[in-house]
Amino acid sequence: MERVLIPVLGDQLSMGLSSLDDADPAETTILMMEVVEEATYVRHHPRKIAFLFAAMRHHAAALRDAGWQVDYVALDDPDNAGSFTGEIARAIGRHDPARIVVTEAGEWRVRGMLESWETIFGVPVEIRADTRFLCGHAEFEAWASNRRELRMEFFYREMRRKTRLLMDGDKPVGGQWNFDRENRKPAKRDLMMPRPLSFAPDAATRDVIALVADRFGGHAGSLDGFDFAVTRDDALRQQEAFLKYALAGFGDNQDAMLTGEPYLWHAVLSPYINAGLLDPLDLCRAVEARYVAGKVPINAAEGFIRQIIGWREFVRGIYWREGPDYVTRNYLDAKRDLPGFYWTGDTDMHCLGQAIGQTLDHAYAHHIQRLMVTGNFALLIGAEPQQVHRWYLEVYADAYEWVELPNTLGMSQFGDGGLLGSKPYASSGAYIDRMSDYCGSCRYDVKQRTGPDACPFNALYWDFLIRNRDKLGGIHRMGMPYRTWDKMTAEVQTTLRGQAAGFLARLDAMPRYDDE
């Protein structure tokens, strides 16, 4: 009998994994590993670590129930080698496999490990494509190779055609591909606002929480009130709750922000999708079915599906096409340290306090909070994009480098010079005021551009534009703000730049985050 070793990584918690496709349970050992290296290569949020380890343990139990032999290495195993490669070495010693079969890694860092195993151990290693994604690497390369600009909208249309989601023959349902213009409404407080389900930790999850608190309690973020789904069944319950109660309002309110409301009409399903507990195409088909049944409007269904088969697949394609040096790019030559309050939430800017505070509490913030509050502020102050990238990778439960890095370095920080987005996502306080109720509770006045009570975003916005004019001035979509600046008097311009300089000096004098 030929023994096969199949490592299953923490973001591969799917029964339909490609490495299992033709495997014989009688001849197969599945290896799952909790290793300190994966929890600490950046200082991940404790809630994120606990979610993944608990989900891994429950997935191992499900695999055993399905008839598989699972060799599970817990973090507190006294012989734990602490790394994937170290645990592969130990597993080879225990099982003497004739070959190793593994589904490709989601990150360049781990891909290098997988590709080294055959040389290190002298055991044949087969690395299979991750078929949970719609668009393979070669397919994305074929789409991108002859294009002058890579824009998600055109890629998304190809994915719509491929999946047939929301299609009427060769045309999009509703007569247009994108209903985003209908999805930019500010939210009002509603006593009937949906809430995600909350899952009480079982004994296995409580053990993980205690272990994580002991080993990683010094990482920024809270474990209090841990309520993630950690099984596929519970993730499906969360999916059904979103479809039934929140999807109809998702379109209108997806860009909105309210004080004390971290979730609003958002799905809060991305941790489960990215870890493998939910199938993204099945989810999109369920969303389409709600639209076809007349239960949700087209702008909600299309807007949600675009996030999954459009943006999610697009950023993965960019990540793998651009290569491991993508992380080093810094088009705007931004050098400032990210302020220490990103790890504490201790700031008198209410919008940042809300977005960072809920991030530390829940390992979650929705996409506009990430892009237009924490990301926008980092962009305006000139924070080094690699520091911003590291923070986003640390603090969010759904963050894996393949999806987080292009969103952060590319879209949010414009570090790739426009490869991912056609312009920087920079704004003054007016955008935050329009899309939230944050400004009404802030000690700063969003209507003021200068003076001790002026919203810092206002002067920082103009300072960002001017200090980067040589690199941004030729972008067509940036023409209007630069024309507005040029119409200001020299006195106003000088006052705005001085206001920004004073704020940045005070920012630089604040304590940095101590990660020791």
C-alpha positions in Angstrom: 0.0 0.0 0.0 1.4 3.4 -1.0 1.0 5.9 1.9 0.1 9.4 0.9 0.6 12.4 3.2 -1.8 15.3 2.6 -1.0 18.5 4.6 -4.1 20.7 5.0 -3.3 24.3 5.9 -5.3 26.6 8.1 -7.0 28.4 5.2 -7.9 25.1 3.5 -10.8 24.0 5.7 -12.9 22.6 2.8 -14.0 19.1 2.2 -13.7 19.6 -1.5 -10.0 20.5 -1.4 -8.2 19.6 -4.6 -5.5 17.6 -2.7 -8.3 15.2 -1.5 -9.9 14.8 -4.9 -8.7 11.3 -5.8 -7.4 10.2 -2.4 -8.2 6.9 -0.9 -8.9 7.3 2.8 -7.3 3.9 3.5 -4.0 5.0 2.1 -4.0 8.6 3.2 -2.9 10.5 6.2 -4.1 14.1 6.5 -1.7 16.3 8.4 -3.0 19.4 10.2 -0.6 21.7 12.1 -0.9 24.5 14.6 2.5 26.1 14.5 3.9 29.2 16.3 5.6 30.5 13.2 2.2 31.0 11.5 0.8 32.8 14.5 3.8 35.2 14.9 5.4 36.0 11.4 3.2 39.0 12.1 1.6 39.6 15.4 -1.8 38.4 14.5 -4.9 39.5 16.5 -5.5 36.9 19.2 -9.1 36.6 18.0 -7.9 35.7 14.5 -5.5 33.0 15.9 -8.2 31.6 18.1 -10.7 31.5 15.2 -8.3 29.6 12.9 -7.1 27.1 15.5 -10.6 26.4 16.7 -11.9 26.0 13.1 -8.9 23.7 12.3 -9.7 21.5 15.3 -13.4 21.2 14.4 -12.5 20.6 10.7 -10.2 17.8 11.8 -13.1 16.2 13.7 -15.3 16.5 10.6 -12.7 14.9 8.5 -12.4 12.0 10.9 -16.2 11.6 10.9 -16.0 11.4 7.1 -13.6 8.5 7.3 -10.2 10.2 7.0 -7.2 9.5 9.2 -6.0 12.8 10.6 -2.7 13.4 12.3 -3.3 16.7 14.2 -0.5 18.6 15.9 -1.7 21.0 18.5 0.2 24.1 19.4 0.9 22.8 22.9 2.2 19.4 21.8 5.6 19.3 23.6 7.3 18.0 20.4 5.8 20.6 18.1 8.5 21.9 15.8 6.9 25.3 15.4 6.9 25.5 11.6 5.2 23.8 8.7 8.5 22.4 7.4 9.5 21.1 10.8 6.2 19.3 11.2 6.5 17.8 7.7 9.8 16.3 8.8 8.3 14.8 11.9 5.3 13.5 10.0 7.5 11.8 7.4 9.2 10.1 10.3 5.9 8.9 11.7 4.2 7.8 8.5 7.0 7.2 5.9 4.8 8.4 2.9 5.7 7.5 -0.6 4.6 11.0 -1.7 3.1 14.2 -0.5 0.1 15.9 -2.1 -0.9 19.4 -1.2 -3.2 22.2 -2.4 -1.2 25.3 -3.4 -0.6 27.8 -0.7 -2.3 31.2 -0.7 0.8 33.2 -0.1 4.3 33.5 -1.6 5.9 32.9 1.7 4.2 29.5 2.2 4.5 28.6 -1.5 8.3 28.7 -1.0 8.0 26.2 1.8 5.9 23.8 -0.2 8.3 24.0 -3.2 11.3 23.2 -0.9 9.9 20.0 0.6 10.8 17.6 -2.2 14.4 18.8 -2.2 14.7 18.8 1.6 13.1 15.4 2.2 13.6 13.5 -1.0 9.9 12.7 -1.1 7.9 13.5 -4.3 5.6 16.5 -3.7 2.6 17.2 -5.9 1.3 20.8 -5.6 -2.2 21.1 -7.0 -4.1 24.2 -8.0 -6.6 25.6 -5.6 -9.9 24.9 -7.4 -11.9 26.8 -4.9 -11.2 29.9 -6.9 -12.9 30.7 -10.2 -9.9 32.0 -12.0 -6.6 30.1 -12.2 -3.2 31.8 -12.5 -2.9 31.0 -16.2 -6.4 32.2 -17.0 -5.7 35.5 -15.2 -2.4 35.9 -17.0 -4.1 35.3 -20.3 -6.8 38.0 -19.5 -4.2 40.5 -18.2 -1.3 40.0 -20.6 -2.6 42.1 -23.6 -4.2 44.9 -21.5 -2.7 48.3 -21.0 -4.6 48.8 -17.8 -5.9 46.2 -15.4 -9.3 47.2 -14.2 -11.5 45.0 -12.0 -14.7 46.1 -13.8 -13.7 44.4 -17.1 -12.4 41.3 -15.3 -15.7 41.1 -13.3 -17.7 41.0 -16.5 -15.7 38.0 -17.7 -16.4 36.2 -14.4 -20.1 37.0 -14.8 -20.0 35.4 -18.2 -18.1 32.4 -16.9 -20.3 31.7 -14.0 -23.6 32.9 -15.7 -24.5 34.7 -12.5 -27.1 37.4 -13.0 -27.0 36.9 -16.8 -29.8 37.1 -19.3 -28.3 35.3 -22.3 -25.2 37.4 -23.2 -26.4 40.5 -21.3 -26.4 41.3 -17.6 -29.7 41.1 -15.8 -31.2 44.5 -15.3 -29.5 45.9 -18.3 -26.2 47.0 -16.7 -23.2 45.3 -15.2 -22.7 47.4 -12.1 -25.3 49.1 -9.8 -22.7 50.7 -7.6 -24.2 54.2 -8.0 -27.2 53.0 -6.0 -25.0 51.6 -3.2 -23.7 54.8 -1.6 -26.5 55.8 0.8 -25.7 56.9 4.4 -27.5 54.8 6.9 -30.0 55.8 9.5 -30.4 54.1 12.9 -33.0 51.4 12.7 -34.3 49.3 15.6 -34.8 46.5 13.1 -31.2 46.6 12.0 -29.9 43.0 11.4 -27.2 41.5 13.6 -24.8 38.6 12.8 -25.4 35.4 14.8 -23.3 34.9 17.8 -21.9 31.4 18.5 -21.1 30.4 22.1 -17.7 28.6 22.2 -17.9 24.9 22.9 -15.3 23.0 25.1 -12.8 22.6 22.2 -13.0 26.3 21.3 -12.7 27.3 25.0 -9.5 25.3 25.2 -8.2 27.2 22.2 -9.1 30.5 23.6 -7.3 29.7 26.8 -4.2 28.6 24.9 -4.2 31.7 22.7 -4.6 34.0 25.7 -1.6 32.3 27.3 0.7 32.3 24.3 -0.4 35.4 22.4 -2.1 37.6 24.9 0.4 40.3 24.3 -0.7 40.8 20.7 -3.0 43.8 20.1 -6.7 42.9 20.2 -9.2 41.3 22.5 -10.5 37.7 23.0 -13.4 38.8 25.1 -16.8 37.7 23.9 -15.3 35.4 21.2 -18.3 34.4 19.1 -17.0 33.3 15.7 -18.5 30.3 13.9 -15.8 27.6 13.9 -17.6 24.9 12.0 -19.0 24.7 8.5 -22.5 24.1 9.8 -22.4 27.3 11.9 -20.8 29.2 9.1 -23.7 28.1 6.9 -26.1 29.3 9.6 -24.4 32.7 9.5 -24.7 32.7 5.7 -28.4 31.9 5.9 -29.0 34.7 8.4 -27.3 37.2 6.2 -29.3 36.1 3.1 -32.6 36.3 5.0 -32.2 39.4 7.1 -29.4 41.6 5.8 -28.8 41.1 2.1 -31.8 43.2 1.0 -30.3 46.2 2.7 -26.7 45.5 1.9 -26.7 47.3 -1.4 -28.1 50.6 -0.2 -26.0 50.7 3.0 -22.7 48.9 2.2 -20.7 52.2 2.3 -22.4 53.5 5.5 -20.9 53.9 8.9 -22.6 54.4 12.3 -21.1 54.9 15.8 -21.3 51.8 17.8 -22.4 49.6 14.9 -19.6 47.5 13.5 -21.7 45.3 11.3 -24.8 47.1 9.9 -26.0 45.2 6.8 -22.7 43.5 6.1 -22.4 39.7 5.7 -19.4 39.2 8.1 -18.7 36.0 6.1 -15.3 36.8 4.7 -13.4 35.0 7.5 -15.4 31.8 6.7 -14.9 32.2 3.0 -11.2 32.8 3.2 -10.6 30.0 5.6 -12.6 27.5 3.4 -15.6 26.9 5.6 -17.9 28.5 3.0 -17.8 28.1 -0.8 -17.8 31.5 -2.5 -19.6 30.3 -5.7 -22.3 28.5 -3.7 -22.8 31.7 -1.7 -23.1 33.8 -4.9 -25.7 31.4 -6.3 -27.7 31.6 -3.1 -27.6 35.4 -3.4 -28.8 35.2 -7.0 -31.6 32.9 -6.0 -32.8 35.5 -3.5 -32.9 38.0 -6.3 -34.7 35.7 -8.7 -37.3 34.9 -6.0 -38.0 38.7 -5.7 -36.7 38.9 -2.1 -33.8 41.3 -2.6 -33.2 44.1 -5.1 -30.8 43.9 -8.0 -28.4 46.5 -6.5 -27.9 44.4 -3.4 -27.5 41.1 -5.2 -25.1 42.5 -7.9 -23.1 44.5 -5.4 -22.5 41.5 -3.2 -21.7 39.1 -6.1 -19.2 41.7 -7.5 -17.3 41.7 -4.2 -16.8 37.9 -4.4 -16.4 36.9 -8.1 -15.1 40.3 -9.1 -12.9 42.0 -6.5 -11.8 38.9 -4.5 -10.8 37.0 -7.6 -9.2 40.1 -9.2 -6.9 40.9 -6.3 -5.8 37.3 -6.0 -4.8 37.4 -9.7 -2.9 40.7 -9.2 -1.1 39.2 -6.1 0.2 36.1 -7.9 0.9 37.9 -11.2 3.0 40.7 -9.7 5.3 38.4 -7.7 6.8 38.4 -4.2 8.4 41.8 -4.7 5.0 43.5 -4.9 5.2 44.0 -1.2 8.2 46.3 -1.5 6.6 48.9 -3.8 6.2 52.5 -2.5 5.3 54.7 -5.5 4.7 57.8 -3.4 7.9 57.3 -1.3 5.9 57.4 1.9 8.1 57.0 5.0 6.2 58.0 8.1 5.6 55.5 10.9 2.1 54.3 11.4 0.8 56.0 14.6 0.8 53.9 17.8 -2.9 54.5 18.2 -3.6 52.0 15.4 -2.8 49.3 18.0 -4.7 51.0 20.9 -7.5 53.0 19.5 -6.5 55.9 21.8 -7.2 58.9 19.5 -9.5 61.9 19.8 -10.5 61.5 16.1 -13.8 59.8 16.5 -13.9 58.1 13.1 -10.5 56.5 13.7 -11.4 55.6 17.3 -14.5 53.8 16.1 -12.9 51.9 13.2 -9.8 50.9 15.2 -11.7 50.2 18.4 -14.0 47.7 16.8 -11.1 46.2 14.9 -9.3 45.5 18.2 -12.6 44.2 19.7 -13.8 42.1 16.9 -10.9 41.6 14.4 -13.4 43.1 11.9 -14.2 46.3 10.1 -16.1 46.6 6.9 -14.5 47.7 3.6 -15.3 51.4 3.8 -14.0 51.7 7.3 -10.8 50.1 6.1 -10.5 52.1 2.9 -11.8 55.5 3.7 -11.1 55.9 7.5 -8.0 53.9 8.6 -6.6 53.6 5.1 -7.3 57.1 4.0 -5.7 58.6 7.1 -2.6 56.5 6.6 -2.4 57.6 3.0 -2.8 61.3 3.9 -0.1 61.3 6.5 2.3 59.5 4.2 2.6 56.3 6.3 5.0 53.7 4.8 2.8 51.3 2.9 4.7 48.2 4.3 3.8 49.2 7.8 0.2 49.8 6.8 0.2 46.4 5.1 1.5 44.6 8.1 -1.1 46.2 10.4 -4.0 45.1 8.2 -2.5 41.6 7.9 -2.3 41.5 11.7 -5.6 42.7 12.9 -8.3 41.3 10.6 -9.7 37.8 10.9 -10.2 37.5 7.1 -6.7 38.8 6.2 -4.4 36.6 4.2 -1.6 38.2 2.2 -3.1 37.3 -1.2 -6.2 39.3 -0.5 -5.0 41.9 2.0 -1.8 43.1 0.3 -3.3 44.3 -3.1 -6.2 45.9 -1.2 -3.8 47.7 1.2 -0.7 48.5 -0.7 -2.4 48.9 -4.1 -5.9 50.2 -3.6 -5.6 51.9 -0.3 -2.1 53.3 -0.3 -1.5 53.7 -4.0 1.9 52.0 -3.5 1.8 50.3 -6.8 1.4 53.6 -8.7 -2.1 52.8 -10.1 -1.8 49.2 -11.1 -4.8 48.3 -9.1 -6.7 51.5 -8.9 -7.1 54.4 -11.3 -6.5 57.1 -8.6 -5.7 57.3 -4.9 -8.6 56.8 -2.5 -7.9 60.1 -0.6 -10.6 62.3 0.8 -11.2 65.1 3.3 -13.5 64.8 6.2 -16.5 65.6 4.0 -16.7 62.1 2.7 -16.7 60.6 6.2 -19.3 63.1 7.3 -21.5 62.2 4.3 -21.3 58.5 4.8 -21.4 58.3 8.6 -22.6 59.9 11.9 -19.0 59.9 13.2 -18.4 63.6 12.8 -21.3 64.6 15.1 -19.6 63.0 18.0 -16.0 64.2 17.3 -14.1 66.8 19.2 -13.1 68.2 15.8 -15.3 70.2 13.5 -15.5 68.6 10.0 -16.6 72.0 8.5 -13.4 73.7 9.6 -10.3 73.4 7.5 -7.9 75.3 9.8 -7.6 76.3 13.4 -7.4 74.2 16.6 -10.8 72.6 16.2 -10.5 71.8 12.4 -10.9 68.2 11.3 -7.4 66.9 10.6 -8.5 65.2 7.4 -9.2 68.5 5.7 -5.8 70.1 5.7 -4.1 66.7 5.4 -6.0 66.0 2.2 -4.7 69.2 0.5 -1.2 68.6 1.8 -1.2 65.1 0.5 -2.2 66.3 -3.0 0.4 69.0 -3.2 3.4 67.1 -1.9 2.6 64.3 -4.4 1.6 66.5 -7.3 4.6 65.5 -9.4 3.3 61.9 -9.3 -0.5 62.4 -9.2 -1.0 65.6 -11.2 -1.2 63.8 -14.5 -3.9 61.4 -13.5 -7.1 62.4 -15.3 -9.4 61.7 -12.3 -7.3 64.0 -10.1 -7.8 67.0 -12.3 -10.7 68.6 -10.4 -9.1 68.8 -7.0 -5.9 70.2 -8.4 -7.8 72.8 -10.3 -9.6 73.7 -7.1 -6.3 74.1 -5.3 -5.0 76.3 -8.0 -7.9 78.7 -7.6 -7.2 79.2 -3.9 -5.3 82.3 -2.8 -1.7 81.9 -1.8 -2.6 82.9 1.7 -5.2 80.1 2.0 -2.8 77.6 0.5 -0.1 78.5 3.0 -2.5 78.3 5.9 -3.6 74.8 4.9 -0.1 73.6 4.4 0.9 75.0 7.8 -2.2 73.4 9.5 -1.1 70.0 8.1 2.5 70.5 9.0 1.5 71.3 12.6 -0.7 68.2 12.9 2.0 66.0 11.4 4.6 67.3 13.8 2.3 66.5 16.8 1.6 63.1 15.3 5.3 62.4 15.0 5.8 63.3 18.6 3.3 60.7 19.8 4.6 57.4 21.2 5.1 54.6 18.7 3.5 51.2 19.3 5.8 48.9 21.3 5.4 45.4 20.0 7.8 43.8 22.4 
